[in-house]
Amino acid sequence: MSCDDFQDGPNKYKISGRKYGKNEIRIFYVNKDGPCHIIKELLINTRLTLETNKEYISDDNTGIIDTKSQRNSVYILAKKHGIKTTEDFGTLVCSYYLSTYSHVKTASLYIEEENWERLSYDDETKGKLHNHAFMLTPKYVRTTVIVFNRGDEFPTISNGIKNLRIIKTTQNSFKNFSQNEHRSIADAEERTLCLLLTFSWTYKQNPQIDFCKTFNSILHVVLYNFAGDLEKGTMLTSVQNTIFMAAKKILDKVEEIEFVEVVCKNFHYDLFDFEIFKIPNEVNDVFYPQENPSEVHIRLDRK
């Protein structure tokens, strides 16, 4: 019988999932080796699954590693080892939980990284970047998930792009979709397309890659798939096909990735109706953004 199977009188139960941890551990690390400082600002959620379930089904708390201890470990490990990359640091934290507490079955982290960029003054400095001043540019959130199971040689690592909002004002159509009795919109030869994208991809075991370079390469794939050439652009015919092609191109680009997931929110930008005001609308240039988006999801695996 599994430790998650138990009986209370005539009734039998099974705990199908259990984990706990500390949410929103915020840490800011500065590497001050030399005059050019390197910074990392992370938000970390920890999760531990223990070998037994006694803390759930009884009043025995002896195995619980309190969440403040979990939080303190993050800061202490950063002090001792620094933070070079989010993936390496996340693996270090999970490894610490597993090696320190023999009754931890699985250690996992969800990490969000703030997008700080070095300050520059453009024309005055001809592109030179500041040594120790940065500007927050929240164009998207970079995410990392580390899952390390006891007995595994390596953790499972996933990266992602969260809340990337992009808009394209032409070369977007949507037509020949289902004709049904409740359909209320016409085919669109041309429309404004605004998407809020969240991508995540999971690597094969122990990927031999530079995570930062790979992230930037995937971001380029996503943006180019959406927008195309800077001058010529590219035609998009549906959100479904757009996110499928992006996921496929990511797998084609990075052999070490096992699968890609995409969640896409489509914010409709509708033309304002000027007819009732008897104003000609020769150019479609005034829209009103809808607040409630539709959503499209895909997961693409290698076969």
Buried (B, 14 or more C-beta within 10 A) or exposed (E): EEEBEBEEEEEEEEEEEEEBBBEEBEBEBEEEEEEEBBBBBBBBBBBBBBBBBBBEBEEEEEBEBEBEEBBEBBEEBBEEEBBEBBBBBBBBBBBBBBEEBEEBBBBBBBBBBBBBEBEBEEEEEEEEEBEEEBEEEEEBBBBBBBBBBBEEEEBBBBBBBBBBEBBBBEBBBBEEEEEEEEEEEEEBEEBBBBBBBBBBBBBBEEBEBEBEEBBEBBBEBBBBBBBBEEEEBBEBEBBEEBBBBBBBBBBEEBEBBBBBBBBBBBBBBEBEEEEEEEEEEEEEEEBEEEEEBEEBEBEBEEE
